[in-house]
Amino acid sequence: MAFLRASWNILENYEFIAGTMGDAVPRAWRSWPEDVRIPVARPRLPAASDVMPYLERIDASRWYSNGGPLVCELEARIAQRFGVSSSRVALVANATTGLTLALEALEVPRGTLCMMPAWTFAASAHAALAAGLIPWFVDVDERTWSLTPALARNFLREAPGTVGAIMPVAPFGYPVDAEGWDELDAAEECAVVVDGAAAFDSARACSRAVVVSLHATKVLSAGEGGFVVCRDADTAVGIKARANFGFSGSREACINATNAKLSEYAAAVALASLDGWERRRAGFRRVAQEYAAALHGIPGVALQPGYGDEWVSATTNVSLPNGCIDPLEDALSAGGFGHRRWWGDGLTAHRAFSNCPRTRTAVTERLSATVLGVPCWEDLPNDAIVRIGETVREVCGR
Ligand SMILES: Cc1ncc(COP(=O)(O)O)c(C=O)c1O
């Protein structure tokens, strides 16, 4: 038991990573300790047997990376889903690098501002910094938790410098307003690059580039990976060259670049994940709908608009009445349920970004004090959701 506790202490800050290990976790670690029985996330990637046919193809082709057959097939299948030609899709090692390379391929001038919502994950700001831009944090819309084109237009009028790019974020998979961003992109002198990391289900081809993550915590996964759907083939070519040492048809490095290619092995996992997409999506949809039923009628408690009806996500985030988040966290922990404030206090609170300019972020502050991530995984049992709903009702319905 002492060993179990010690193991758990190591893992508890990395709950989702423990989940990521899935069946590879040693048996002892798999018996959840009594105080955390239902983790906040427990990803399930395709079973080895589902990946095997793709692995056998790798064995046969002896092509392991550098745009091999599986990467090409994955590109084609993603392109088909987005209704574009495969020349407009670039696979990358992860979404963070995908965002950076998209900004670079679009030649957003270094030193300019990249407007982005303060309510997002640290990766959005890291990506802009890596592209030589200055993240400029702005507030989000109260209802959708996102930076909307209308808000961005207003913020542009008070920009503290030249805005080279705008990075709207699809919060936890909530769909971005594709047409609205296209219009703004056409009207303004700045490139819109959408951070749709969690939005595999809802993302559509729009603006200059939409970047989606294939991390283990996302609805569709390669373990690590990502892709960019671009408005034009030139941008995709630019991203691919930048992800491959700046090579473009020869071994000469023509531009500043890095190595951010997706390997054939990661593509194999993503392809197997795509094969099971309908079942996977149905699992996440069931979880969302069970939560909607379990939380129904609790005053001041809400899920994101359209969640479970129009789009699915690998995280469930509950909006709570003021003052409920701390007691709810305590009650959930006591009941053996994991929970997480996925985006903490927003980007303005991170030390790494303390020098970045910002507007007032009152909505972001409210969201960080009222939005809590509750357990969400494809095969999360219904009775756990019912019990979590009862806990929310007890704490917030008083
Ligand atoms: C909003 C947002 N942007 C970017 C990322 C980074 O994605 P990746 O882990 O593929 O780099 C994440 C990851 O969760 C995210 O939530």
The ligand as an SDF file (V2000), in Angstrom:
LIG
                    3D

 16 16  0  0  0  0  0  0  0  0999 V2000
   -5.8340   25.8060  -26.6910 C   0  0  0  0  0  0  0  0  0  0  0  0
   -4.6440   24.9200  -26.9130 C   0  0  0  0  0  0  0  0  0  0  0  0
   -3.7170   25.2990  -27.8000 N   0  0  0  0  0  0  0  0  0  0  0  0
   -2.6430   24.5270  -28.0650 C   0  0  0  0  0  0  0  0  0  0  0  0
   -2.4570   23.3270  -27.4070 C   0  0  0  0  0  0  0  0  0  0  0  0
   -1.2140   22.5400  -27.6640 C   0  0  0  0  0  0  0  0  0  0  0  0
   -1.4340   21.3390  -28.3540 O   0  0  0  0  0  0  0  0  0  0  0  0
   -0.2250   20.2890  -28.4580 P   0  0  0  0  0  0  0  0  0  0  0  0
   -0.1760   19.5640  -27.1510 O   0  0  0  0  0  0  0  0  0  0  0  0
   -0.5870   19.3820  -29.5850 O   0  0  0  0  0  0  0  0  0  0  0  0
    1.0040   21.0500  -28.7250 O   0  0  0  0  0  0  0  0  0  0  0  0
   -3.3980   22.8920  -26.4820 C   0  0  0  0  0  0  0  0  0  0  0  0
   -3.2140   21.6150  -25.7840 C   0  0  0  0  0  0  0  0  0  0  0  0
   -4.0070   21.1750  -25.0020 O   0  0  0  0  0  0  0  0  0  0  0  0
   -4.5310   23.7070  -26.2250 C   0  0  0  0  0  0  0  0  0  0  0  0
   -5.4530   23.3630  -25.3290 O   0  0  0  0  0  0  0  0  0  0  0  0
  1  2  1  0
  2  3  1  0
  2 15  2  0
  3  4  2  0
  4  5  1  0
  5  6  1  0
  5 12  2  0
  6  7  1  0
  7  8  1  0
  8  9  2  0
  8 10  1  0
  8 11  1  0
 12 13  1  0
 12 15  1  0
 13 14  2  0
 15 16  1  0
M  END
$$$$
